[in-house]
Amino acid sequence: QVQLVESGGGLVQPGGSLRLSCAASGNIFSINAMGWYRQAPGKQRELVANSGSVTNYADSVKGRFTISRDNAKNTVYLQMNSLKPEDTAVYYCNAFLRVNYYNPLRDYWGQGTQVTVSS
């Protein structure tokens, strides 16, 4: 069993900041990448940022959001600055990992945390 537990969402005014955290626990052999996706009402889930052998950001968050990892703690963070109303969404943590040497890599997801940017 693998669990991803997110924290740090909430309500913030435009221009404000939030920091999301996600800790992976359970039967983990190795983690290839961790990242964040988001889904706004009526829209498809989209990549925000991920960190593996390379780091990727959605164009809409470049320069405002920063992803980081603590590999010793199997934790990924998302520092979100200069937040805009269009950043409002449920943010999901993702980990691409292997539970043992023989199993293939696969995606695991957190339960999601709401981020609302509003005055």
C-alpha positions as a printed NumPy array, in Angstrom:
array([[  0.   ,   0.   ,   0.   ],
       [  1.205,   3.453,  -0.937],
       [ -0.327,   6.646,   0.429],
       [  0.178,  10.237,  -0.658],
       [ -0.965,  12.757,   1.927],
       [ -1.267,  16.406,   0.923],
       [ -1.495,  19.477,   3.1  ],
       [ -1.322,  23.241,   2.808],
       [ -4.321,  24.218,   0.707],
       [ -6.748,  26.952,   1.657],
       [ -8.166,  30.345,   0.85 ],
       [ -5.795,  33.166,  -0.098],
       [ -6.188,  36.62 ,  -1.598],
       [ -4.871,  37.423,  -5.072],
       [ -1.153,  38.116,  -4.902],
       [ -0.752,  35.917,  -1.854],
       [  1.262,  32.744,  -1.303],
       [  0.661,  29.165,  -0.251],
       [  2.907,  26.158,   0.207],
       [  1.629,  22.681,  -0.517],
       [  3.265,  19.556,   0.863],
       [  2.842,  15.908,  -0.063],
       [  4.399,  12.978,   1.733],
       [  4.519,   9.506,   0.217],
       [  4.529,   6.541,   2.577],
       [  4.102,   2.807,   2.537],
       [  5.755,   0.088,   0.535],
       [  8.029,   2.191,  -1.707],
       [ 11.076,   0.771,  -3.46 ],
       [ 12.01 ,   3.808,  -5.509],
       [ 10.461,   7.063,  -6.69 ],
       [ 11.129,   8.162, -10.233],
       [  9.297,  11.486, -10.082],
       [  6.879,  13.494,  -7.964],
       [  4.718,  16.383,  -8.962],
       [  1.519,  18.374,  -8.794],
       [ -1.532,  18.499, -11.006],
       [ -4.667,  20.583, -10.664],
       [ -8.258,  20.437, -11.769],
       [-10.583,  23.409, -11.882],
       [-14.381,  22.995, -12.099],
       [-15.416,  21.965, -15.596],
       [-11.836,  21.52 , -16.754],
       [ -9.492,  18.608, -17.273],
       [ -6.727,  17.797, -14.829],
       [ -3.512,  19.502, -15.913],
       [  0.141,  19.338, -14.971],
       [  1.351,  22.155, -12.724],
       [  4.92 ,  21.002, -12.095],
       [  6.869,  17.811, -11.724],
       [ 10.342,  16.874, -10.582],
       [ 12.246,  13.845, -11.762],
       [ 15.356,  13.676, -13.89 ],
       [ 14.158,  17.053, -15.172],
       [ 11.812,  19.656, -13.742],
       [  8.813,  20.847, -15.714],
       [  6.363,  23.67 , -15.147],
       [  3.158,  24.639, -16.86 ],
       [  3.641,  27.892, -18.755],
       [  0.918,  29.498, -16.663],
       [  2.884,  29.073, -13.424],
       [  6.477,  29.645, -14.55 ],
       [  8.153,  32.3  , -12.465],
       [  5.498,  32.102,  -9.751],
       [  5.545,  28.484,  -8.538],
       [  8.533,  26.449,  -7.375],
       [  8.605,  22.696,  -6.906],
       [ 11.096,  21.037,  -4.577],
       [ 11.679,  17.598,  -3.102],
       [ 13.093,  16.103,   0.056],
       [ 14.074,  12.643,  -1.15 ],
       [ 14.971,  11.45 ,   2.345],
       [ 11.375,  12.099,   3.392],
       [  9.704,  11.099,   0.109],
       [  8.115,  14.533,   0.145],
       [  7.384,  17.08 ,  -2.551],
       [  6.542,  20.734,  -2.027],
       [  4.946,  23.387,  -4.175],
       [  5.636,  26.998,  -3.254],
       [  3.003,  29.145,  -4.917],
       [  3.562,  32.908,  -5.051],
       [  1.691,  35.744,  -6.75 ],
       [ -1.447,  33.647,  -6.799],
       [ -4.215,  34.539,  -9.225],
       [ -7.927,  33.692,  -9.199],
       [ -7.32 ,  31.395, -12.172],
       [ -5.076,  29.26 ,  -9.953],
       [ -8.183,  28.179,  -8.043],
       [ -8.468,  24.405,  -8.313],
       [ -8.096,  21.131,  -6.489],
       [ -4.392,  20.317,  -6.427],
       [ -3.367,  16.666,  -6.611],
       [ -0.021,  15.195,  -5.659],
       [  1.408,  12.57 ,  -8.005],
       [  4.218,  10.071,  -7.548],
       [  5.617,   7.818, -10.265],
       [  7.161,   4.993,  -8.313],
       [  7.952,   1.33 ,  -7.955],
       [  6.866,  -0.749,  -4.953],
       [  9.505,  -3.425,  -5.474],
       [ 12.258,  -4.381,  -7.904],
       [  9.994,  -6.591, -10.026],
       [  6.967,  -4.309, -10.368],
       [  6.759,  -1.684, -13.063],
       [  6.666,   2.015, -12.343],
       [  3.141,   3.366, -11.968],
       [  1.303,   6.504, -10.947],
       [ -0.098,   7.098,  -7.482],
       [ -2.321,  10.033,  -6.502],
       [ -3.189,  11.958,  -3.402],
       [ -6.741,  12.805,  -2.41 ],
       [ -6.441,  16.43 ,  -3.47 ],
       [ -6.357,  19.718,  -1.599],
       [ -8.451,  22.769,  -2.451],
       [ -6.734,  26.039,  -3.297],
       [ -9.02 ,  29.045,  -3.627],
       [ -7.714,  32.456,  -4.677],
       [-10.305,  35.121,  -4.044],
       [-10.713,  38.534,  -2.487]])
